[in-house]
Each structure stands twice: as C-alpha cells, then as structure tokens.
C-alpha cells in the first residue's frame, strides 16, 4: 500500500465516513472519528447531527476539533449542554450511532482504553474511558475505528472500557443494557469488519485495496469469521482526498 496515492489512515477515514447515515445523530469521539464525521458531512451525509461528550450538539464542523470539549464542537450548533445532559440523551435512546477508538478490541467488540496489563499494576496507562462506556452502552449502534494488528485485536481485552457484546449472545441484555444495541462495525487500517448475528463474533466484511485475507488473519489475535464472499472497499476518491488534505486536516494532525 506504500505505493498507493493515499495512506492507510486516509483510506480508513474514507471507509468510516461512508458508514455515516444521513439525518442521524452520531456520538463522535476524539481523533480519527472526528475526521470521518467531517468528511461525511461534506460528502454523503450532509445532515448528520454530531454529538460531543461535553455537550456540543449539531455543530457545523467547519474546522477540525482537537478535543471533545473545545469551542469547535459547539460552533453554530443546535444546543450547548453539559456532559450529564449529553449522556442522558444517549440513555433516553436519542443517539443513533457512536464512533469510537480504542487500544484493544476483542472478538465480541469490547473495547479497552484504560490500561494494558493488570489494572492495579499495568504495563501502560491509557487515556481512560471518557464517555466510552456510556456510548457503547446506550447508543443504538457503535462503530470502532482503529489500527489493525495482533496487539490491538486480542482474544480478551485487559479492561472492558466500552462494552461490546460482552461474552456473547444475550450477555448485554443480562447486564441490563438496552435490547437491540451493540457494535455494528470495525473500520481498521486493513479491512471493514461486522458481527455475525448468531454468535455476536467479529467477521470480515470487506478488504481494503491491496490487502489479503491472510494479511488480516495474521494481524488478528483471535479467530476471525471469514465468510464465503468478501468484498473490497472502494479506494478514496480524488475529492475525498482533497477534502481531507486541504480542508479537514490541513495541518496534518492525523493524516
């Protein structure tokens, strides 16, 4: 992929942006999810309503926010609330999608952004949960956007920051989480994954251009479901790349 006219990160952002459904409410996390939301708002989903953890709702994403509580997450928005109001909005079922990142993900879509290793004596401390638990618990569908390697795609996360399907079918409901909620997709630097509806385990849906099934399997630390038909994602268009490079992330914070 090094000879292609785009980076793995740019491709990942474009694939994620195409998953945004126009006219829906979307909880946006820090970093790559913000770029994907901005790209979607300028292309396939001009009427999305972005929601940020610290209360910005419906902001016009004219400039890239660098954190979920800064001024640009409120810019020309429909409301400026607080973190408690935002989380209550999710709990009441008014937020359709949650776009998140993480350091680890397991076969059932549980995410870890707290520690690597034992909680009380970890190898590394990560940024923490923020609103990750609320987003994964109460948004109707969540989409993870992350780098793809065996250290991140693990058999069991070291800490459950954001609940996916927990231990499998029925586990979310048994834990008291709303029926019909849960992970929808994972967009990585190698492929697009979704979840098998019967087992709730992650499965390969579409490869990125130039990536093979064997490469995805070699970089996944658990057995990924491989269906008979695996498609290939469209590469970034010239317009998508122009928007990313010239309008969304001109200073190359992420791309």
Helices and strands as residue ranges (DSSP letters): H 8-17, E 25-28, H 32-42, E 49-51, E 56-57, G 71-73, E 79-80, H 83-91, E 97-100, E 104-105, E 111-112, E 115-117, E 122-125, H 132-138, E 141-146, H 171-174, E 182-188, E 191-195, E 202-207, H 213-218, E 225-232, H 238-242, I 243-248
